[in-house]
Amino acid sequence: MKNISLSGVTLVSLFLSIIGVENVYAIPSFARQTGLDCTVCHTVFPELTHFGRDFKMRGYVMGGGDTKMPLPLAAMIMADATTISKSKNPDGTNAVVNGNGENRNGELVIPQVSLFYGGKIYDNVGAFIQMTYDGTLLPQDKAVAPYISMDNVDIRYANSATVLTKELVYGVSVNNNPTVQDLWNSTPAWGFPYVTSSMAPTPSAATLIDGGLGHVVAGASIYAMFNDLVYAELGAYQTIPAGGPKSILGWHNGGSDPVVDGASPYGRIALQQEAGDHYIMVGTYAMATNVSRVGSNKLDSYHDMAVDAEYQYTHDMHNVTATASKTWEEAKLDASHEMGASDNTSDSLSTTKVKAGYRYDHKYGASLGYALTSGKVDATRYGTSGTLAPDSSYGIAELDYLPINQVKFTMQYIMYDKFNGAKTNYDGAGRNASDNNTLYLVGWFMF
């Protein structure tokens, strides 16, 4: 795909063209199905309100709209530009590149185009299914990562019953990414920042549950919400076998992807309460995963546990959303140690994330976030770090503008205090954490 030089003329022309669009041309499939404005379910997409979480939990099947479309389809196009503080590495290579090593620092590109099936399938069954075209790939990349593949998937059956005079909502979710089925924006799949650059340098260490299994596993879970107060979920995930559904669904387990050995159990408990304009949730979730490695008959075992919370205030044109999470991971690395991929037979990693955001009139928004990852020193696992440690920390500042509900312009700045183990010379070649500070401009267009 041809890149477009980032210029003031390009951005102003794009901005002015969107201002003139009427809402009727940009209503996504959920809004068409329900007849409700997007702001009923979202403070700003993809951040959910209490009503939006309820709509998702009940299986995406609520009606009431007057759409003439035969299927609940929607689409998304993203345009972005990435500029980092120091675009050249100490050895002279470019830090923001495509697969050919060509500089993309400051260029406007189209990284993603998605088609969604979002809404009712039949009776009590509904779905959120995303198919995505990756505009950052080059022709030679197709062998390991397809241009078009299945992205986030959440297919649900939901129903309700009366128990002790209180409503019990229950259901089943089939999905391809642990926490993509979750109702809150404090979990990894839908957590802040909701979008980041795919080309900027990012810290290398992360817990397995924080995106490490996304789109390479399939799973199912049963869930229930009692009296709009207590939520519980229990499920399991497994790697999709090579061939067959792999080529059809775009889920893959080859190359460097983790291959889950057996079923990986997942559990979730949360308590929520709404009182007038205020809403609060506190919860916990956990997952246990065995991973096989090519060349070893042993397994690596990961145990992830997290606590999370979310607070929302909504009144007239004002909305405040705050989220927080803390994840601990204990890893027993029998396979990696045997293969010489880890010095330690066991490692630990923890991640803390906090975010607070304010929206005015569903048009203007500002958010601040902070993330901290720390863990044990391991010279082999983290050999690219000057300190041989996985520690990273950074702050995020973001401004959003929505000229209409289905279009969002975001200006995001990520400032690193520590990157892959150190503040200065983290790679042993003279690159500092602050060299990766990233200005990210992105436009989301939903229709």
C-alpha positions in Angstrom: 0.0 0.0 0.0 1.3 3.4 -1.0 2.1 5.7 1.9 0.9 9.3 2.0 3.3 12.0 3.1 2.0 13.6 6.3 1.4 17.3 5.7 -0.9 20.0 7.1 -2.8 20.1 3.9 -3.6 16.3 4.0 -4.8 16.4 7.6 -6.9 19.6 7.2 -8.5 18.2 4.1 -9.3 14.9 5.8 -10.7 16.7 8.8 -12.9 19.1 6.8 -14.3 16.2 4.8 -15.4 14.4 7.9 -17.0 17.5 9.5 -19.5 17.6 6.7 -20.7 14.1 7.1 -24.2 13.6 8.6 -24.8 11.1 11.4 -27.1 9.0 9.3 -24.2 7.9 7.1 -22.0 6.6 10.0 -24.3 4.7 12.3 -22.7 1.2 13.2 -24.7 -2.0 13.1 -25.5 -2.1 16.9 -27.1 1.4 16.7 -29.0 0.4 13.5 -30.3 -2.7 15.2 -31.5 -1.1 18.4 -32.4 2.4 17.1 -30.4 3.9 19.9 -27.7 6.6 19.6 -24.1 5.3 20.0 -23.7 7.4 23.1 -26.2 5.1 25.0 -23.7 2.3 24.9 -20.4 4.2 24.7 -18.9 7.1 26.5 -16.5 7.1 23.4 -15.9 3.9 21.4 -14.8 1.3 22.4 -15.4 2.4 26.1 -18.7 1.0 27.3 -21.4 2.5 29.6 -23.4 0.4 32.0 -26.1 0.1 29.4 -23.5 -1.0 26.8 -22.1 -3.7 29.2 -25.6 -5.0 29.7 -26.3 -5.1 25.9 -23.1 -7.1 25.4 -23.9 -9.5 28.3 -27.4 -10.2 26.9 -25.9 -11.4 23.7 -26.0 -8.4 21.3 -29.7 -9.2 20.4 -31.7 -6.2 21.6 -33.9 -4.8 18.9 -36.0 -1.8 18.3 -34.3 -0.2 15.3 -35.7 0.1 11.8 -32.8 -1.1 9.6 -33.4 -2.4 6.1 -30.0 -4.1 5.9 -30.3 -7.9 5.6 -27.3 -8.4 8.0 -26.0 -6.4 10.9 -22.8 -5.3 9.2 -20.4 -2.4 10.0 -17.0 -1.3 8.9 -14.0 0.6 10.2 -11.1 2.4 8.6 -8.1 3.7 10.5 -5.5 6.3 9.3 -2.6 7.0 11.5 0.9 8.6 11.8 3.7 7.7 14.2 6.5 10.0 15.2 9.0 9.0 17.8 11.5 11.2 19.6 14.6 9.7 18.1 13.9 8.0 14.7 17.5 6.8 14.2 19.1 4.0 16.2 22.7 4.4 17.3 23.8 2.1 14.5 22.0 4.4 11.9 19.0 2.1 11.2 15.5 3.5 11.4 13.4 2.9 14.5 10.0 3.2 12.8 10.0 0.9 9.8 8.1 -1.4 7.6 9.2 -5.0 6.8 11.8 -3.7 4.4 13.4 -1.5 7.0 12.1 1.7 5.2 11.5 4.7 7.4 7.9 5.4 8.3 8.5 8.0 11.0 5.9 10.8 10.5 4.1 9.2 7.5 0.3 8.9 7.2 -0.6 5.3 6.5 -3.8 3.1 6.6 -2.9 0.4 9.1 -6.2 -1.3 9.4 -9.5 -1.8 7.6 -12.1 -4.0 9.4 -15.5 -5.5 8.5 -17.8 -6.4 11.4 -20.8 -8.6 11.9 -22.2 -7.0 15.0 -25.7 -7.9 16.2 -28.3 -10.6 16.4 -27.9 -13.9 14.6 -31.1 -15.7 15.7 -33.3 -15.5 18.7 -31.0 -15.4 21.8 -27.8 -15.7 19.8 -25.7 -12.7 18.7 -22.2 -11.9 17.8 -19.3 -9.4 17.6 -17.1 -10.7 14.7 -14.3 -8.6 13.3 -12.4 -9.4 10.0 -9.4 -7.2 9.5 -7.1 -6.2 6.6 -3.6 -5.3 7.9 -2.2 -2.5 5.8 1.2 -2.6 7.4 2.2 -5.9 5.8 4.4 -6.3 2.8 4.0 -9.0 0.1 6.7 -11.2 1.6 5.0 -11.1 5.0 2.0 -13.1 3.7 3.7 -16.5 4.4 3.6 -15.8 8.2 0.8 -13.3 8.6 -2.2 -13.1 6.2 -3.3 -9.7 4.9 -6.9 -10.5 5.8 -7.6 -12.5 9.0 -10.1 -13.0 11.7 -9.6 -10.4 14.5 -11.7 -10.2 17.7 -14.6 -12.8 17.9 -17.3 -13.1 20.6 -20.3 -15.2 19.7 -22.9 -15.5 22.5 -26.1 -17.2 23.6 -27.8 -15.4 26.5 -31.1 -15.8 28.4 -32.5 -14.9 31.8 -34.5 -16.4 34.6 -36.0 -15.3 38.0 -34.2 -16.7 41.1 -35.3 -15.7 44.6 -37.4 -12.9 42.9 -34.2 -11.5 41.4 -33.1 -11.6 37.7 -30.3 -14.1 36.8 -28.8 -13.4 33.3 -26.8 -16.3 32.0 -25.1 -17.2 28.8 -22.3 -18.8 26.8 -19.5 -17.0 25.0 -17.3 -18.6 22.3 -14.3 -16.3 21.5 -10.7 -16.2 20.4 -8.9 -13.9 22.9 -9.0 -14.2 26.7 -10.9 -11.1 28.1 -12.3 -10.1 24.7 -15.7 -11.3 26.1 -15.3 -9.3 29.3 -17.7 -6.5 30.0 -15.3 -4.0 31.4 -12.5 -1.7 30.0 -10.1 -2.6 32.8 -9.1 -6.0 31.2 -6.4 -6.4 28.6 -8.5 -6.9 25.4 -10.4 -3.6 25.7 -8.2 -1.7 28.1 -6.6 1.8 27.7 -5.0 2.8 25.5 -7.6 1.6 23.1 -5.3 1.9 20.1 -1.6 2.3 19.8 0.9 2.5 16.9 1.8 -0.9 15.3 5.2 0.5 14.2 6.6 2.3 17.3 9.0 0.5 19.6 7.2 -1.1 22.5 8.5 -2.9 25.6 9.2 -6.6 25.0 7.9 -8.1 28.2 4.2 -8.7 29.0 2.2 -11.2 30.9 0.7 -14.0 28.8 -2.9 -13.0 29.5 -2.1 -9.5 28.2 -2.5 -10.2 24.5 -0.2 -13.2 24.4 -2.9 -15.6 23.4 -5.1 -13.3 21.3 -6.3 -14.9 18.0 -4.2 -18.0 18.4 -6.6 -19.8 20.7 -10.3 -20.6 20.8 -12.4 -20.9 23.9 -15.8 -21.1 25.5 -17.1 -19.9 28.8 -20.3 -19.9 30.7 -21.3 -16.8 32.7 -24.0 -15.4 34.9 -25.0 -12.0 36.4 -27.2 -12.2 39.5 -29.4 -9.1 40.4 -27.2 -6.8 38.3 -24.7 -7.2 41.2 -22.6 -10.4 41.1 -20.9 -11.6 37.9 -19.1 -14.9 37.5 -17.6 -16.7 34.5 -15.7 -19.9 34.0 -14.2 -21.2 30.7 -11.2 -22.7 29.0 -9.0 -22.1 25.9 -7.0 -24.3 23.5 -4.8 -23.7 20.5 -6.6 -24.3 17.2 -4.8 -27.2 15.4 -2.8 -26.4 12.3 -4.7 -26.7 9.1 -8.5 -26.9 8.7 -10.1 -24.1 10.7 -6.7 -22.3 10.8 -6.9 -21.3 7.2 -10.6 -20.5 7.3 -10.7 -18.5 10.5 -7.4 -16.8 10.3 -6.4 -18.1 13.8 -3.0 -19.6 13.6 -0.5 -21.3 16.0 2.6 -21.6 13.9 6.0 -20.0 14.1 6.6 -18.1 17.3 3.0 -18.2 18.5 2.4 -19.9 21.9 1.0 -23.4 21.5 -1.3 -24.2 24.5 -1.0 -27.8 25.7 -4.4 -29.1 26.8 -7.1 -26.8 28.0 -6.2 -23.5 29.7 -8.8 -22.7 32.4 -10.0 -19.1 32.8 -12.2 -17.7 35.7 -13.7 -14.3 36.4 -15.6 -12.8 39.4 -16.8 -9.2 39.7 -19.1 -7.1 41.8 -20.8 -4.0 40.5 -23.1 -1.3 41.8 -24.8 1.6 40.2 -26.1 4.5 42.4 -27.5 7.5 40.5 -24.9 9.0 38.3 -22.2 6.8 39.9 -21.0 3.3 38.9 -18.3 1.1 40.4 -17.0 -2.4 39.8 -14.3 -4.4 41.5 -13.2 -7.8 40.3 -10.6 -10.5 39.8 -9.7 -12.9 37.0 -7.2 -15.7 36.6 -5.8 -18.1 34.0 -3.5 -21.1 34.0 -1.7 -22.1 30.8 0.7 -24.8 29.8 2.7 -24.0 26.7 4.7 -26.5 24.6 8.0 -25.5 22.9 9.4 -27.1 19.8 12.5 -29.1 20.7 11.4 -30.0 24.3 9.2 -32.7 25.7 8.7 -30.5 28.8 6.2 -27.6 29.3 6.3 -24.0 30.4 3.5 -23.2 32.9 2.1 -19.8 33.4 -0.3 -18.7 36.2 -1.8 -15.3 35.7 -4.0 -13.6 38.3 -5.3 -10.0 38.3 -7.4 -7.6 40.3 -9.2 -4.8 38.5 -11.7 -1.9 39.1 -13.7 0.6 37.2 -15.5 3.7 38.2 -17.8 5.9 36.0 -19.6 9.1 36.6 -22.2 10.2 34.0 -24.3 13.3 34.3 -25.8 15.2 31.3 -22.9 16.2 29.1 -20.2 15.1 31.6 -18.6 11.6 31.9 -15.6 10.4 33.9 -14.2 6.9 33.6 -11.3 5.5 35.7 -9.9 2.0 35.5 -7.1 0.2 37.4 -5.6 -3.3 37.2 -2.8 -5.3 38.7 -1.6 -8.5 37.1 0.8 -11.1 38.6 2.3 -13.9 36.6 4.3 -16.8 37.9 6.0 -18.9 35.2 7.6 -22.3 35.6 10.0 -22.5 32.6 11.0 -26.2 32.4 10.9 -26.3 28.5 12.6 -22.9 28.0 15.3 -23.7 30.5 16.0 -27.1 29.0 16.3 -25.5 25.5 18.6 -22.7 26.8 16.0 -20.0 26.3 15.9 -19.0 30.0 18.5 -18.9 32.7 15.8 -19.3 35.4 13.6 -22.3 35.9 11.0 -20.0 37.2 10.3 -16.3 36.6 7.8 -13.7 37.8 6.3 -10.7 36.1 3.8 -8.1 37.3 2.0 -5.2 35.5 0.1 -2.3 36.9 -2.1 -0.1 34.8 -4.2 3.0 35.7 -6.2 5.4 33.6 -8.6 8.3 34.2 -10.5 10.0 31.4 -13.0 12.9 31.1 -15.5 13.3 28.2 -17.6 16.4 27.5 -20.7 16.2 25.4 -19.4 13.0 23.8 -17.3 15.1 21.6 -14.2 16.2 23.6 -12.1 13.9 25.7 -8.9 13.8 27.7 -7.2 10.8 29.3 -4.1 10.1 31.4 -2.7 6.7 32.0 0.3 5.0 33.5 1.8 1.5 33.2 4.5 -0.3 35.1 6.0 -3.7 34.3 8.6 -5.4 36.5 10.1 -8.9 36.9 13.1 -11.0 37.7 16.4 -10.6 36.0 17.0 -13.3 33.3 20.0 -12.8 31.1 18.8 -15.1 28.3 15.1 -14.2 28.3 15.9 -10.5 28.4 19.3 -10.4 26.8 18.5 -7.4 24.6 18.2 -5.4 27.8 21.3 -3.7 29.2 20.2 -4.6 32.7 18.9 -8.1 31.7 15.6 -7.2 33.3 12.1 -6.8 31.8 11.2 -3.6 33.7 9.4 -0.8 31.8 7.3 2.2 32.8 5.5 4.9 30.9 2.8 7.5 31.0 0.2 8.2 28.3 -1.7 11.5 27.6 -4.5 11.4 25.1 -6.9 14.0 23.5 -10.0 12.9 21.6 -12.3 14.7 19.3 -15.5 13.3 17.8 -17.1 15.5 15.2 -19.8 12.9 15.0 -20.4 9.8 17.1 -18.9 7.4 14.5 -15.6 9.3 13.9 -12.8 9.9 16.4 -9.6 11.8 16.0 -7.0 11.0 18.6 -3.7 12.6 19.5 -1.7 10.4 21.9 1.7 10.9 23.5 3.6 8.1 25.3 6.5 9.1 27.5 8.9 6.4 28.7 10.6 6.5 32.0 12.1 3.0 31.7 12.3 0.8 28.6 13.3 -2.9 28.6 15.1 -2.7 31.9 16.7 0.8 32.0 16.3 4.5 31.6 19.5 5.0 29.7 21.4 2.7 27.3 18.8 0.1 27.7 20.0 -1.9 24.7 23.7 -1.6 25.4 24.1 0.3 22.1 23.3 3.8 23.4 19.5 4.1 23.0 17.6 5.6 25.9 14.1 5.0 27.1 13.1 8.6 26.2 14.2 8.1 22.6 11.1 6.0 22.2 8.7 8.7 23.3 5.9 8.5 20.7 3.5 11.0 19.2 0.6 9.1 17.7 -2.1 10.6 15.5 -5.0 8.4 14.5 -8.5 8.8 12.9 -11.2 6.1 13.4 -14.0 6.1 10.9 -17.0 3.8 11.7 -19.9 3.2 9.4 
